[in-house]
Amino acid sequence: MKPQRSIIMPHELILTAIAIPVVLVNRAQQTVTYANEGAHTLLNKLFNTKRGVSYPNIKIILHDHILSEDESHVTTFETRLPLHGKKADLWLEVTVTTMIWDSDRHSVVTLTDISERKTKELDMIQSLEKEKSLHEMKSHFISMASHEFKTPLTAISSTIDLLETKLQMDNLLDQFYRHNISKISSEIFKLNTMLDEILTLSTIVSNNIEVKQQPVDVQQVITDIKYQYFSERKDERELDVKISGMPRTVYADKNQLSKIFTNLVGNAFKYSAGNPQLKLQYLKHKLVIKVADNGMGIPAADMPYLFNSFYRGSNVAAIEGTGLGLSIVKDFVERNNGTIFVESQEHKGTVFTIEFKYTPETAAFA
């Protein structure tokens, strides 16, 4: 009489061929129907059991995850379990699939060891947290230091104003005093401008900047900055403003627009000898602003880095500046849903072009 051979079920052949640990659980009987070799190795590592894979072991892995009654349902989750006898944990990605076999409901549980990946993720998160903390400390220090510098500068500026007034009242304000007081005031203005740029950049980098968008009359913004910053210049140069098309409002932050145009026009005066031009072109669907000068231009090698923080062109070393203005300009333009690009040729001038779409209300009248 031949010895009776044990019957190998089809699912056993399939599960045995799978490389990752797989366990088949009979839901009604709450038993483990089958576990492949990978599952035995993994669970022995977790629970130090020589008696094979048991249902209580699987319950520990599944925690409180509810096994679905839907045959098409697949549940995937990650779990962290302590390794038996070691001060270490094992991360598993668990996938549970429901199936019907021999009229019984079964769950196919696959267990993937993702410990290496999770360790790298956790290390990366910790590094990012440290970097974030250091970045916040640096931003806080820059902000605090800049404010501390502005306080004495304000006091110096006020004292200079009082001194100038007193000299004028006593009829002592001759050319010598006028020249030197003007020089001090100019240097104070430069320092304040630099500190404002550093504070603005610090706010941008820390993502604490607030954008208060509203319908803005850009023509009025240009008029205001022209009068406030670029009128009655000692070199008698003027900002030449040209307007075409039907004026309409754009939806933007008015203060940020003012800083954008002040910086671009200021650069046009700084890097050229003639009168800068600012053109407002009210087209059908958008407003196009062009700020142009006939100055030294930008070398082609510098163009890709023009909007980087602290970057200055290779041909402007003798001219004062921080290299922050254009990076702030680009950030403000983009925060207000605009676009900016530049065209320049060395010794022939530069043109900055900014485009803003109209507000929905004004676009309807196009």
NUDODREN-703863 format. One record per residue (C-alpha): residue number from 0; x, y, z. Coordinates in steps of 0.2 Angstrom, whole numbers, m for minus. Example, Ala and Ser with C-alpha at 12.3 -4.5 7.8 and 13.67 -1.06 7.14 Angstrom:
 guza    px    py    pz
    0    62   m22    39
    1    68    m5    36
This chain:
 guza    px    py    pz
    0     0     0     0
    1     7    17    m5
    2     9    30     8
    3    m4    44     7
    4     3    61     1
    5    m2    77     9
    6   m12    88    m3
    7    m4   105    m8
    8   m18   117   m11
    9   m16   129   m26
   10   m15   145   m14
   11    m1   137    m5
   12     9   135   m22
   13     5   154   m25
   14    10   160    m8
   15    26   150    m7
   16    32   158   m23
   17    30   175   m16
   18    46   183    m9
   19    38   194     4
   20    30   188    20
   21    12   183    17
   22    m1   176    29
   23   m18   169    25
   24   m31   171    39
   25   m48   162    41
   26   m59   176    47
   27   m73   165    54
   28   m62   153    63
   29   m49   166    68
   30   m35   155    63
   31   m20   156    52
   32   m23   145    37
   33    m6   147    29
   34    10   157    31
   35    24   156    19
   36    43   155    24
   37    45   174    24
   38    31   176    36
   39    38   163    48
   40    56   171    47
   41    48   188    50
   42    37   184    65
   43    50   174    73
   44    61   189    73
   45    47   199    80
   46    40   187    93
   47    54   174    95
   48    41   160    93
   49    46   143    86
   50    28   137    85
   51    25   145    69
   52    13   160    65
   53    m2   161    76
   54   m18   172    75
   55   m14   182    91
   56     3   187    82
   57    m7   193    67
   58   m19   203    79
   59    m5   212    87
   60     1   217    70
   61   m16   222    64
   62   m19   232    80
   63   m37   240    78
   64   m38   240    60
   65   m55   233    55
   66   m55   219    42
   67   m67   224    28
   68   m81   213    22
   69   m80   220     5
   70   m71   207    m6
   71   m63   221   m17
   72   m57   231    m2
   73   m38   233     1
   74   m31   241    16
   75   m13   247    18
   76    m5   255    33
   77    11   256    42
   78    15   250    59
   79    30   250    71
   80    33   235    82
   81    47   232    95
   82    59   218    91
   83    59   204   104
   84    74   206   116
   85    82   221   107
   86    81   239   110
   87    75   242    92
   88    59   243    82
   89    53   235    66
   90    43   245    53
   91    31   236    43
   92    20   241    28
   93     4   229    30
   94    m8   226    16
   95   m24   217    19
   96   m35   210     5
   97   m52   201     8
   98   m56   186    m2
   99   m69   171    m2
  100   m62   153    m3
  101   m72   137     1
  102   m87   148     6
  103   m76   156    20
  104   m70   174    21
  105   m51   175    21
  106   m39   189    23
  107   m23   189    14
  108   m10   199    24
  109     6   204    16
  110    20   211    27
  111    34   222    20
  112    49   227    31
  113    51   246    28
  114    63   249    43
  115    77   255    32
  116    66   267    23
  117    58   274    39
  118    74   276    47
  119    80   287    33
  120    64   297    33
  121    65   300    52
  122    83   305    50
  123    78   317    36
  124    64   324    46
  125    75   327    61
  126    88   336    50
  127    75   347    43
  128    68   351    60
  129    85   356    66
  130    88   366    50
  131    71   374    52
  132    75   379    70
  133    92   386    65
  134    84   396    50
  135    71   403    62
  136    85   408    74
  137    94   417    60
  138    79   426    54
  139    75   431    72
  140    92   438    74
  141    92   447    57
  142    76   455    61
  143    81   460    79
  144    98   467    73
  145    90   477    59
  146    77   485    71
  147    91   489    83
  148   101   497    69
  149    86   507    63
  150    83   515    81
  151    99   524    82
  152    98   529    63
  153    81   537    66
  154    89   547    81
  155   103   552    70
  156    92   558    56
  157    81   568    68
  158    96   576    76
  159   103   581    59
  160    86   589    55
  161    86   599    71
  162   104   604    68
  163   100   610    50
  164    85   620    57
  165    95   628    71
  166   109   633    59
  167    97   640    47
  168    88   650    61
  169   105   657    66
  170   110   661    48
  171   125   650    49
  172   119   637    36
  173   133   640    23
  174   138   629     9
  175   150   619    20
  176   136   614    32
  177   124   611    18
  178   136   599     9
  179   140   589    24
  180   123   588    31
  181   116   582    14
  182   130   569    14
  183   125   563    31
  184   107   562    26
  185   111   553    10
  186   121   539    20
  187   107   537    33
  188    95   535    18
  189   106   521    11
  190   108   512    27
  191    89   513    30
  192    86   506    13
  193    98   492    15
  194    90   487    32
  195    73   488    25
  196    78   476    11
  197    86   464    24
  198    71   464    34
  199    60   461    19
  200    70   447    13
  201    70   439    31
  202    51   440    31
  203    50   432    14
  204    62   418    18
  205    53   414    34
  206    36   415    24
  207    29   427    36
  208    25   440    23
  209     7   445    21
  210    m1   450     4
  211   m16   462     5
  212   m23   461   m12
  213   m36   474   m18
  214   m40   484   m34
  215   m26   495   m37
  216   m24   510   m48
  217    m6   507   m54
  218    m5   524   m63
  219    m8   533   m46
  220     5   522   m38
  221    18   527   m51
  222    13   546   m48
  223    15   544   m30
  224    33   536   m30
  225    38   548   m44
  226    34   563   m33
  227    40   555   m16
  228    57   548   m22
  229    62   554   m40
  230    57   572   m41
  231    69   587   m38
  232    84   577   m41
  233   101   586   m39
  234   106   579   m57
  235    90   586   m63
  236    85   570   m72
  237    67   565   m72
  238    57   549   m74
  239    48   549   m91
  240    31   541   m89
  241    21   536  m104
  242     3   529  m104
  243    m7   520  m117
  244   m24   512  m118
  245   m38   513  m106
  246   m33   514   m88
  247   m40   499   m77
  248   m36   492   m60
  249   m26   477   m56
  250   m29   465   m41
  251   m13   467   m30
  252    m5   473   m14
  253    m2   492   m16
  254    13   493    m4
  255    22   479   m13
  256    18   487   m30
  257    26   503   m24
  258    41   494   m18
  259    43   485   m35
  260    42   501   m45
  261    53   511   m33
  262    67   497   m34
  263    66   496   m53
  264    65   515   m56
  265    79   518   m43
  266    90   505   m52
  267    87   514   m69
  268    93   530   m61
  269   108   522   m53
  270   114   512   m68
  271   111   525   m82
  272   115   543   m86
  273    99   548   m95
  274    81   549   m90
  275    73   532   m87
  276    57   528   m95
  277    42   519   m87
  278    28   514   m99
  279    11   508   m94
  280     2   499  m108
  281   m16   495  m104
  282   m19   480  m116
  283   m35   470  m118
  284   m33   457  m105
  285   m17   463   m95
  286    m7   478   m90
  287    11   478   m96
  288    24   489   m87
  289    41   492   m94
  290    55   501   m85
  291    69   505   m97
  292    86   514   m96
  293   100   517  m108
  294   114   513   m95
  295   128   500   m94
  296   117   485   m96
  297   119   468   m89
  298   132   455   m95
  299   125   440  m103
  300   134   429   m91
  301   125   437   m76
  302   107   436   m83
  303   103   418   m76
  304   107   424   m58
  305   100   441   m59
  306    86   438   m47
  307    96   428   m34
  308    98   436   m17
  309   114   445   m14
  310   119   443   m32
  311   127   458   m40
  312   132   460   m59
  313   150   458   m63
  314   151   476   m70
  315   143   485   m55
  316   157   483   m42
  317   160   501   m40
  318   142   506   m38
  319   134   504   m20
  320   121   490   m18
  321   116   475    m8
  322   110   463   m22
  323    93   461   m13
  324    82   472   m23
  325    78   462   m38
  326    75   446   m28
  327    62   455   m18
  328    55   462   m34
  329    53   445   m42
  330    45   438   m26
  331    33   452   m24
  332    28   451   m43
  333    25   433   m41
  334    15   434   m25
  335     3   446   m34
  336     1   434   m49
  337    12   444   m60
  338    26   439   m72
  339    43   448   m74
  340    57   446   m87
  341    72   456   m92
  342    80   461  m108
  343    97   469  m108
  344   113   472  m119
  345   129   477  m111
  346   132   496  m114
  347   115   498  m122
  348   103   498  m108
  349    90   487   m99
  350    71   484  m100
  351    62   476   m86
  352    44   470   m91
  353    30   466   m78
  354    13   459   m83
  355    m2   459   m72
  356   m20   453   m77
  357   m34   464   m74
  358   m47   461   m60
  359   m62   451   m66
  360   m73   467   m65
  361   m62   478   m76
  362   m58   464   m88
  363   m77   463   m92
  364   m76   480  m100
  365   m62   475  m111
